[in-house]
Amino acid sequence: MAEKTETGRFFNQSWASILVALFGGGVYLWQAWIYAHTQVSVLDEGLYLLKGYLFATGRYTPFQDYGPWTNHMPFSFLVPGYFQVWFGPGLRTGRMLAIALGILFLIAFWIVARRFGGQWWAAAAVWAAALNPAVIKIYSGMTSQVLVSCLLMWVFVLTLGEGRSRWQVFLGAFLAGLLPLTRLNLFPLLPLLLLYLAWEHGWQTGLESAAAGLIAFVGGHALFWPGILRLWAGWLPAGLTPFLDPWRLQDGGAGLWLPDIAFWPRVVSFFEGLRYHFLGLLGALTAWFLGFRLHGKVSRFTEFKAFIFLSVFFAVMLVAHIWAALLHDYCVFCFSSYLSFFGFTGFLILVLALSNWRAADGPIGGKWVWLLIILIMVGIGFSLYKSSYRIPALDAVSLRRLLSIPVPRISEGRLRSGTVPLLLLLENKTGYSLKNFVAFSHIFAVVVVGIFGTFLVLLLFRLAEKHHPLFLKTSNYPLSASVLLAFLTFGFFITPTSILGGGRTFYDCGPDTLAAYEQAGAHLAEVIPPGVQVYWKGGKQLAVLTYIADAEFFPPQFNLVYSYRDGGNPDDLERFGLWNESLDRRWVTEADYLLLAERAYTGWLQDYIKSSPFDEMPSTRPPNPCRPETAIRIYRRTP
């Protein structure tokens, strides 16, 4: 009894939960710092930093004719741009900003979870983020995901739940109006939030909040009017919005980036998103299985309204991004990064559901819960095999070695003399190759791990509640609910492993990549004087150009193949921030310096350089130290 009393006292102390949350925040910060120094910079990060700095310094304005292609809403560029104006241009400033935004997101996440679930749910929310390397890697680079997630979570802090003051509600609505000006895909938030505020606080407050949100939304559009209509013209159907035709490219040729993605890679992308956002996606699904019970309390009704709002918002965003990524060809494998904008909302839905659910309300889910678990694990196993990361012990070499054991020969159902390797026997009898067995082994291993782990956690639940009654009393729950909660808990603890969040390794690089980018950028700044005209074909290492941002560029080149068109009117293309071969050949003749990746030094460009007065200067060190071919070759035009 004394042991139970001491345990109860510990869990009832608010300082204990705060210490646990602070420790989780420290784990998050430690990982973010490491990833900020060791992750390769993606093209989007370089674009946000470079375009943002050029916009913030007044060299260009968003949506300017003959300027950079403003392919996203302006604040996603201007926020990192102004921070570089204040703290110096370069990748380090961008990544330190990303870390700061990640910590602000974590604080807001803790506040909302604490408001709806209490101290320990708040600590669990912090650890849900801290145990997820995949999301921390995304949030430690200066892309729009971490900025949007931070703003979104603070909107929730300011607007959700009872006891919100009027200034908080208005400020939250104002931020919600700014979010679509950061990323257009967050547009559904504002109308849904305004409906929630009217429901929660009454129509008068709802109308006043709508005014605050619309001031931000309309005022932001006014700042960039009318050029901002180019983005809306790209999203809205041309047949329904002919009035936007002046902001549509009429003779734009054909895009070169036209991938043709088969069905199974789309399945892989979906389950990759589930792996990296397991607690958010499965948390929301679990909450919807469990449901929300009111019990007649006013506070419960307030939380019920928050549960409905978050559920509708999460479902709308999920469906919209499945449509955008998985049902189109442009960026199928962007699904997991798209989920990073709003994925942790699913965990808040879970907190609301579990804080207001009662086991006595009846059974849920039934036998379909087990089928759901097996389906999820099969999908995860399949995505592990098809993705760039695979379980090392189950690769082709290891499996071939394992299946090389000799077994008796079997022919026509009878044993024959001699032996054959087990792999050869299986291939002959089944018609499957080693590649198939590798896939089966991944799927089988993950299914076994998932089922065994769920049973293990369920057993631990039963043991814990007998000895420490503060624990969740799953024995009172319908079995299907207990199994689903055990599966989710198991996923919580294995999130850092390669099966889930630890499997995002494509951009990992052991050496200090941040220092490598700075060394390459310093070398460019040393050899390229201000004001000269620079031609860029240096690949996706675009962040190095932030160190020579006082040079002159051909802005349509920044987006590489994604802004390239086959054919089209050159002047119209350049006016919209796009380019084609005709512009490419013209620009190279106007440039004072050429910056090329090794793979770009080929074809007509190589012939032009050899036949023209260029001096090749010492190349930079590889910005990506794990790929020597990313070194940038420098050619200076001689008089």
N, C-alpha and C positions, 0 to 999 in steps of 0.2 A: 504493500500500500504506500509505503514511504517513497518507493521508486516512482510510482504513478504520480504521487503528489509533486515530486521534484520535476518530473517531465511536464506535468501540467503547468507548473509555475513558469517553466522556461518558455513554453509555447504561448502562454498568456501575456508575456512581456513584449510590449511593442518594440523596445530597443533590440530585442533578439531578431525580430523580423527585419528591422532596419539594418542591422549588422549583416545579415544574410544577403539583403538586397545590395548593400554597399560592396560586399565581397563580389557579388555577381557583376556589379558595374565595373569593378576593377578588372575582373576577368575579361569583360567585353573590351575595355580600354586597352588592355595589354595585347589582345589579339588584333584590334584595329590598328594599333601602332605598328605591329609586326607586318601586317598585310599591307599597310600603306607604304612600307619600305621594300616589300618583296614581291608585290603584284605587278605584272606588266600593265602598262597603261593601254586601255582600249581606245579605239578611234573616237567613240563618243566623248570620252573624258577630254581628249585633246581638243575636240571641237568646242565643247563648252568653255574650256579655258581660253583658247585662242580667240574664238569669235567674241566671247564675253569681254576679253580685255580690249579688243579692237572697238567694240561697241562702247564700253565704259570710258575709254579715252577719247571718244569722239571721232575716231578715224572713219568709222562707218556708223550708220544707224540701222536698227532692225528693219528688215523688209525694204531696204534701200535698193533702188535700181543699180545694177552693175556692182552690187556688193556681195557679201557672203550669202549663201543660201540659208535663210532663216527658216529651217525646216521644223522647228519647235517654237513654242510660245516664248516671248522675249525674256521673261524673268529667269528662265532656266539658264540663260546665258549671262544676264546682267548681274545676278547675285555673285557667281564666282568672278565675273569681270571686275566688279567694284572692289571685291576683297583683294584682288591682285593690284589694283590701283593703290590701295591703302597699305598693303604689306609686301608688295613686290611681285612681279609676274613670275610664273613658273609652276611646275608640278608640285613642289613642296607646299606652297601656299594653298593650292587647291586641295591637297590631301589633308592638311591640317584643318582646313575648313570642314572637310567631310567628316573628320573625326569629331570635331566640335558639334556638328549637326547630329551625328549619331548619338552623342551623349545627351543632347537636348531631347532627341526622340525618346531615349531610354527614360529620362526623368518624367516626361509626359506620359509614357506608357505605364510607369509605376503609379502615377497619380490616378489615372483613370481606373486601373485595376484595383487599387486600394479603395477608391470610392465605391465600387460596386461589389467587391469581394472581400475586402478587409486586408489587414497587414500581410498575411501569409500568401494570399493570392497575388498581392503586389510584388512580393519577393519572387514568387514563381514566374511572374511575367518578365521580370528582369532576367532571370535565368533562362527563360524560353528564348530570349534574344542572345544571351551570352553563350549558350551551348550550340549555337548555329553558325558554324564557320562560313557556310555558303553565303548567308545574308550579310554577315560582317564583312566579308570580302567585297561584296557589292557596295556596302555602305562606307567602306574605307577609301573608295575612289570617288573623285568629284564628278559623279554623274547625277542626273536629276532624281534618281530614286531616293537617295538619302535626303535631299532637300524636300521633296514632296512628302515623304513619310514623316519627317519632322513637323512640317506645317500641318499635315492631316491630324497627327496625334494631338497637337496643341489646339486644333479646332475642337476635338473631342473634349479636351480638358476644360475649355471655356464654355461649352454649350451643353454637355450631357449631364443628366441627373438633376436632382432637386437642389435648391439653395443657390442657384447661379444668379448673380446680380445682373442688372440690366447692362452695365458696361461690359461684363464678361460675354453676355449673349451677343451684344452688338459687335464686339471685337471678334468673336468667333465667326459670326456671319461675314464680317469684313474679310477675314482671312480666307474663308471659304470662297468668297468672290475673287480673291487673288489667285487661288490655286489653279483654276483653268488657264490663267495667264502665265502659269509656270509649266504645266503640261495639260494639253487639251483633253486628254483622256480622263481627267478628274472633273470634267464638267458635270456629270450626274450628281456630284456631292451637293452643289448649291441648291438645286430645287428640292432634293430629298431632305436636306437639312432644314430648309425653310418650312416645309410641311411638318417636320418633327417639332420645330420650335413653336409653330402655331398650335399644334396638338398639346404640347407640354405646358406652354406658358400662356396660351390664349391667343385669339386672333389679333388683338391690338399689338402685343409684343411680337407676334409673327410678322405683322405688316411693317413694324418699325425695323425688325431684323432684316426683312426683305429689302428695305431701303438701304441699310448698311451694306448688305451683300451686293446689291445692284450698283451702288456708288463705286465700290471697288471694281466690279466687273466691267461696267460701262465706262467708268473713268479710265481704267487701264486700256480699254480699247481705244478711247479717245486719244491717248498719248501716242498710239502707233497707227492712227487712222490716216489713210484708208488701206495702207499696205498690209495690215493684219488680216484683211479679207482674203489674202492669198491662202492663208492656212484654212480658213473656213471653206473656201472654194475647192480645196483639195479633199475635204471630208464630206461635204454635202453633195448629193446627187445632182449632176449638171441639168438633168431634165426637169428637176423640181426647183432649181435656183438659177434660171437664166440671167437674172440680174447680177450674178457674180461672174458672168463670162468675161468682163473686162479684166478680172484678176486671175483668169485662167490662161495658161500658156496654150496658144492656138496652134502653133506649128513647132511642136517640141520634139519631134522624132520619136524614137522608141528607146525605152530604158534598156541599158545593157545588163543590169542586174535583174534577171528574170529567172530565178531558180524554179525548177520543176520538182517538187517534193512529193514522194510517194506516200502511201497511207501509213506504213509502219514507222517511218521517222516521226510522223506526227504523234503517234502513240507514245514513242520514246520521249518526245518533248513534253507531253502531258505528264507522264510519270516522273520525268526529271523535275518538273515543277512541283509535283507532290512530294518528292524526296526533299527538295530544298526548303519547302514551306509546309512540312508535314504537320506541325503543331497548329498552324493557322488553318489549313484546309480541313484536316481531320477534326480539329477543334470545333470548327463551325458545323461540320457534319454531325459530330457527336452531340453538340448542343441542339441541333434540330431533331435528332433522334430522341433526346431526352425531353425536349419541350420546356415550356415555362409555365409555372403554376402561380396564380395570383394570391390565393389565400385571403383575399379581402382586405389587405392592408394598403393604405395610400402610398407608402414608400415602395411597396411591391409594384403598384400600378405605374409609378414613375420609372422604375427599373424595367418593367414590361415594355413601356414605350421606347426606352433606349434599346432594348433587345430587338424590337421590331425594326427600328430605324437602322441599326447596325446590320441586321440580317438582310434587309432589303438592299442596303448599300453594297454589302459584300457580294450578294448574289448578282446584282446588276453589273458590278465591276468584273466579277469572275466570268460571267457569260460574255460580256463585251470583249474581254481579252482572250478568251477562247476563240471567239469569232475572228478577232484581229490577227492572232498568231497562228492558230491551228487550222483555220478554215481558209486561209490565204497563203500565198507562197512567199510573200516578201520577206518575212522574218519568222519562220516557223520556230526556230530554237531561241527566240526571244521570250517565250512564254514564262520561263522561270524568272527572268529579270523583270518582266511586266508585273508579276505577282509581288515583287518587292515594293511596289508603290503602296500596296494596301494589305498585304498578307497577314500582318499581325492583328488586323481587325478581327480575324477569325478567333484568335485567342481571347479577345475581350468578349465576344459572343459566348464562348465557352464559360468564362468567368460568371457572366450574368446568368446563364442557364443553371450552372451547378450551385450558385448561391441562392437560387430560388426554386430548386427542384426538390420534390419529396418522393421517396421511394414508394410510399403507400398509394400514390396516384395510379399505380397499375403497371403492367408489363409493357415493354416497348420492344420494337425491333424483331423479336422472335428469332427464329432460326436463320433469318437473312443476315444477321450480324456476322455469323461465322463465314458465310459466303462472301460478305463484303471484305472481311479481313483477308481471306485467302486471295480474292481478286486483287486487292491492293498489293499484297506481297508478291504475287505473280507479276504484276505490272512493274514493280520496283526491281525485281530480279531481271526482267527482260530489259529494262532501261539501263541497268548496270552493265549488262553484256553489250548492248548496242552503243553505249556512250563512250566517251574517250577514256573513262575510268572503268577498270574491271577489278574484281577481287583477285589479288595476286596469286593466291593459292589455287585458283580455278582457271588460270590462263591455259592456253593451248599446250605450252611446254610442260607445265605441271601435270595437266590432265593426261597428256600422252605418256608421261613417266608413270603415272598412277595406273593407267590402263595397259601397261606393257607386261603385266604379270602373265605368265603362261597358263593356259587353261587347256583341257582336253579338246581335241578336235571332234566336232559333231557334224555328221553329214547324213541327210535323209532320216533324221531322227535317231541315228545310232552313233554310239561312241566309236571313234576311229583311233588308230595308233598315232602317237606323237602329240605335240601341243602347238598351239598358236597363241599369239598375243591376244589378250581380251579385247583390245580395241579392234583388231582385225575381225574377230568373231562377231562383235556387235555391228560393225559396218556391213559385213556380209549378210547378217540375218535381218537387219532393220533397214538397210539402205541409207542410213544417216551417216554423215561425215563427222570428222572430229569437231568441225565448227558447230555443228548441231549439238553435239554432246557438251561443248563448252557452254552454249546457251542454256541447255537443260540443267546443267550443273549449277549455274548461277540462279536460275529460277527456283530449283529445288532447295538450294542452300538457304535462300532468303525466306522461302515459305516455312521451312523448318525452324529457322531462327525466330520468325515472327510468331509462330504458334507456340513454340517452347517458351519464348520470352513472355507472351501473354499469360500462359499458365503459371509461370514463375511469379509474375507480379501479382496475379490473382491470389496465389497462395500466400504471398507476403502480406497482402491486404488482410487476409483472414487472420494470420498470426498477429499482425500489428494491432488490429482492433480488439483482440482478446486481451492483450497485455497493456495497450495504451488506448483507452477509450476516446481520446481526442481525434484519433485517425478516422478517416472516412469509413462509415459502417456499410461496407459493400454487401455484407451478408443479408442486410435488409432489402437490398435491391433485387429486382428481377435479374435472373442470371444473364440475360442478354445485355442489360445495362452494365453489370459488373464486368463482363468480358470486354465490352467496348471501352470502358474506362481503364481497364487493365492494359488493353492494347495501346491506348493513347499514352498512358504513363510509361509504358515500355518504350514507345517512340520518343518520349521526352528525354529519357536517359541515353538512348542510342543516337540522338540527333548528331552529336559530334563525330560519329563513326562514318566510315566510307559508305555505308549503306544509305545514309540520309545526307545530312548537311556537310559531312566531311568529304563528300565525293566530288565537290567542285574544285578541280585541280588544274583546269586548262590554262589558267593565267598565272599559275605558281611559277616562281623563279627564285632559286636559292640565294643568289647574291643580292646585294642591295641595289635593286633596280632604280630606286629613287635617286641614289647617287650617280648611277650610270646615265640617267636622263640629264642630270645636272652637268655632268662632265661633257656629254655630247652637246648640250646647249651652250655651255661656256666656250667650247671649241668653235662653234658656229659664230658666237658673238665676237670672238677674237678675230676671225678671218673675214667676216662679212660686215662691211661698214654700214652705218645708218643710211637710209634713203635709197639704197640700190634696189633694182627690180629683181625679185627672186622667183624662179620657176621651181615648183615642188612636185616631185614624184618620189618621195621618200617613204611611201608606204603608210602604215597605220601609226607610226611613231610621231604623230602630229604634235604632241605636247612639246617637242623640242623647239618648235617655231615660236613658242611664247618667250623664249630667251632672245629672239631677234625680232620682236614685234615692231620695232621701229623701222624695219625694212618695208618695201612695197611688195605686195603679193598679187597673184591672180586668184582672187577669192574662190571662184567656182572649183578650183582644184582641191580645196580642203576636204570635201566629202568623197574624194576618190571616185571609184566606179559607181557609187550610189547616186552621184549627181551627173554622171556621164550619159549622153544620149547619142544614139546612132541616127545621124541625119538631123533634120530640123533647121530652122533659121538661126544662124549663129548669133545675130544681134539680139533676137528675142531670148535665146537661151542665156546669153551672158547677162541680159537685163534681169532675168529671174534667178541668177546665181548658179546656172547650169553650164555645161560645156560639151563640146563634141570634138571630133578629130580636126576639123577646120580651125577652131579656136586654139586647139593644142599646138598645131603646127605654126600658127601665127605667134603665139606667146613665146615659144622657144626662141624665135628670132628677135624678140624684144627684150629678153631677159639679160641681165648682167651676170647673174650667178644661176647655175643649175644645181639643184640638190636632188640626188637620185639614190634610190635603193638599188642593190645589186641586180635584182630581177628586172628593174626598169631599163637597165642599160642593154637594150636589144633593139632589133628592127630598125625602122626609119630614124628613131632618135639616136641610136648608136652611130648610124651612118652620118647623120647631121653633125654630131659632135666631132667625129673624126675629120670631117671635111671643113670645119669651121675653126676660127682662131680662138681656141679655148686652152687654158692651162688647167691641168688637174692638180688640185691642192690636196694636202693630206686629209684623208677621210676621218670622220669622227669615230670614236669608239662606239661599239654597238649599244644603242639605248636599251635594247633588250639583251642583257649579257648572256642569256641562255640561247640566243640565236645570233651567231656571228654575222650572218648575212644581213642583219638589220643596220650594220654600219652605213653611214650616209656618205656617198661620194660627192665631192664638191668640185665644180668646174667654173672657172672664172673666165669671162670673155676678155680677150686681150685687145688693145687698140689696133 
